[in-house]
């Protein structure tokens, strides 16, 4: 017979972007691309620079703001279009977009002045060798502010860390299946200190199991003849001197497993 305890695990919800677009600075023209999100700087004056806006729909998020433990913006790096220059590594700065914006696949009409950056939430590093890989940045404070209603959710605004020196990267856009921008939100789970389960024989045909009452709320005693399950609940436990106790017959096979499990 074997006794063990299983702890709870954190829940993660991964959202795909609902809309995303890059914005081109030259002559205040709309972007000509839909599958890529360019962020670049062409040097002093930035005559051909690009910035990017990305938005996620948090409506119906199953994790309340108070229970968000972490939130990460994840972008997939792809080679830039050779017509617009080679890959140049560096950092993209992530801001809170402070104004609503409209974009559709059929009408990518964003202009340079649609980029309305508020507070900075850090740098997304895109080093050499990043092409073909995901890059991510922790944006927990911003996502919590959206989920709580402290700020309206107009999405992320990204630009080069410095538009006075060269930088050129491209990310997969919303329409690229499997590689669209992602927002991974994980529920905060306080480390569970599992109650210790002990087991002893009681005569030739019974087992006695004990575990402390303190800290055992929500934990369920289960048994199975194999580790693969199925697991069934064991009932009939009683309290004595701060300890739960249950006496159960031995399994007919002569072997078995017991565990405390917390959903």
Secondary structure, DSSP 4 states (H G I P E B T S, - for coil): -EEEEE-----EEEEE-SEEEEEE-GGGPPPS-SSEEEEEE-STT-TT-EEEEEE---TT-SS-GGGEEEEEEEEEEEPPPGGG---B-EEEEEEEE-S----BTTB----GGG--EEEEEEEEEE-TT-TTSEEEEE-HHHHHHHHHTSS----EEEEES-TTS-EEEEEE-TTSTTTS-EEEEEE--PPP-PPPPEEEEETTTEEEEEEESTT-TT-EEEEESSTT---EE----EEETTEEEEEEEPPTTS--EEEEE--
